[in-house]
């Protein structure tokens, strides 16, 4: 299922050429996060120093927003795609590492850790107290 991508404008109409450019660029973000359900591109002042806002809705409930101002529409779209790419990667990393290892410390094979035959600090203190 491909997510819905919609391009809207606040004050002046956006040409089909501009819509297709924005849609093509934004659709490349799908490779950075596999749970995107919908993307909205909102353009304000499409021809004279546009402000472009990208709103990405993720299935997990997160809504990511990026906003960029540039003297050209294509420049604003390129900047906003870069900004959203970073946010999606960060969100994806948070989602993957959310559960962690349950707070238990694991010792990798190369590290020294207390073995069953070694006396730990707690064991030594208990001996001294008894």
C-alpha positions in Angstrom: 0.0 0.0 0.0 1.4 3.3 -1.1 0.8 6.2 1.3 -1.3 9.1 0.1 0.7 12.3 -0.9 -1.2 15.5 -1.2 0.0 18.9 -2.2 -2.0 22.0 -1.2 -1.5 25.7 -1.3 -2.5 28.4 1.0 -2.7 31.6 -1.0 -1.9 31.0 -4.7 -2.3 27.9 -6.9 0.5 25.5 -7.4 1.2 24.3 -10.9 1.0 20.7 -11.9 4.7 20.8 -12.7 5.4 22.0 -9.1 3.1 19.3 -7.6 4.8 16.5 -9.6 8.3 17.8 -8.6 7.3 17.9 -4.9 5.5 14.5 -5.0 8.5 12.9 -6.8 11.0 14.2 -4.2 8.8 13.4 -1.2 8.1 9.9 -2.3 11.8 9.1 -2.0 11.3 9.4 1.8 9.5 6.1 1.8 12.7 4.2 1.8 13.7 5.7 5.2 10.6 4.6 7.1 8.3 1.7 6.2 5.3 2.8 8.3 4.4 6.1 6.7 0.6 6.3 6.1 0.2 9.8 4.7 2.2 12.9 3.6 1.0 16.4 3.2 2.9 19.2 1.4 1.6 22.7 2.2 2.9 25.6 0.1 2.5 29.2 1.1 3.5 31.8 -1.6 4.4 29.3 -4.3 6.1 31.7 -6.6 7.6 34.5 -4.5 9.9 33.1 -1.7 7.8 30.1 -0.9 7.4 28.5 2.6 7.0 24.8 2.2 5.7 22.6 5.1 5.9 18.8 5.0 3.7 16.8 7.4 4.3 13.1 7.7 1.9 10.8 9.5 3.4 7.5 10.7 1.3 4.4 11.6 2.7 4.4 15.2 0.9 7.7 15.9 3.8 10.0 15.4 3.4 13.1 13.2 6.6 14.6 11.9 6.7 18.2 10.6 9.3 20.1 8.8 9.1 23.7 7.5 11.5 25.5 5.2 11.7 28.9 3.5 13.7 29.5 0.3 13.8 31.9 -2.6 12.9 29.1 -5.1 10.3 26.4 -4.8 12.6 23.6 -5.8 15.2 24.7 -3.3 12.6 24.7 -0.5 11.4 21.3 -1.4 15.0 19.9 -1.5 15.8 21.4 1.9 12.6 20.1 3.4 13.2 16.5 2.1 16.7 16.6 3.6 15.3 17.8 6.9 12.5 15.2 7.0 14.9 12.4 6.0 16.9 13.1 9.2 13.7 13.1 11.3 12.5 9.8 9.8 15.9 8.1 10.5 15.8 9.4 14.1 12.2 8.2 14.6 13.1 4.8 13.0 16.1 4.4 15.4 14.0 5.3 18.4 11.3 2.8 17.4 13.9 0.0 16.9 15.8 0.6 20.2 12.7 1.3 22.3 12.6 -2.0 24.1 16.3 -2.2 24.9 17.7 -5.2 26.8 15.4 -4.9 29.8 18.0 -3.2 32.0 20.1 -6.2 32.5 23.8 -5.8 31.8 25.3 -8.3 29.5 28.9 -9.0 29.3 30.3 -9.6 25.8 32.7 -12.5 25.4 35.8 -10.3 25.2 35.1 -8.4 28.4 36.1 -9.5 31.9 33.1 -10.2 34.2 32.7 -12.0 37.5 32.7 -15.7 37.0 31.0 -18.3 39.2 34.3 -19.1 41.0 35.4 -15.5 41.7 34.3 -13.7 44.8 32.2 -10.6 44.3 32.3 -7.5 46.5 29.0 -8.3 48.0 30.2 -11.8 49.0 33.4 -10.4 50.6 31.4 -7.9 52.7 28.9 -10.6 53.8 31.9 -12.8 55.0 33.4 -9.9 57.0 30.1 -9.1 58.7 29.4 -12.7 59.7 
